[in-house]
Amino acid sequence: MSHTCQSCGGQIGRDCFNPGECAGITAQMAQQEHSQWQPIETAPKDTAVLTYGFGYEIAHYNTDLDAWVACWDHRPIRTPVGWMPLPESPMADKARK
């Protein structure tokens, strides 16, 4: 699924890499995009995500190993096929107040 950014005119994920900063993407579109599995090739490599391959794993990309690794013990995992962002912490609302 792709969307055109109303602010910059780029295709989100190809030309527009900061849709959260562009005025053209709505919160509803962002929520819809982030509630579906996405190909692992599109996963950010600078943050932990929920991955799926041979099971579910919270993982991050380790550039030294050039591999996805489990966050809890840093062991390399088989290359996942999909990913989703992690949900917001239930404590996030309390932290904002």
Stockholm file with secondary structure:
# STOCKHOLM 1.0

chainA/1-97         MSHTCQSCGGQIGRDCFNPGECAGITAQMAQQEHSQWQPIETAPKDTAVLTYGFGYEIAHYNTDLDAWVACWDHRPIRTPVGWMPLPESPMADKARK
#=GR chainA/1-97 SS CCCBCTTTCCBBTTTBSCTTTSTTSCHHHHHHHHTSCEEGGGSCSSSCEEEESSSEEEEEEETTTTEEEETTTCCBCCCCSEEEECCCCTTHHHHHC
#=GC SS_cons        CCCBCTTTCCBBTTTBSCTTTSTTSCHHHHHHHHTSCEEGGGSCSSSCEEEESSSEEEEEEETTTTEEEETTTCCBCCCCSEEEECCCCTTHHHHHC
//
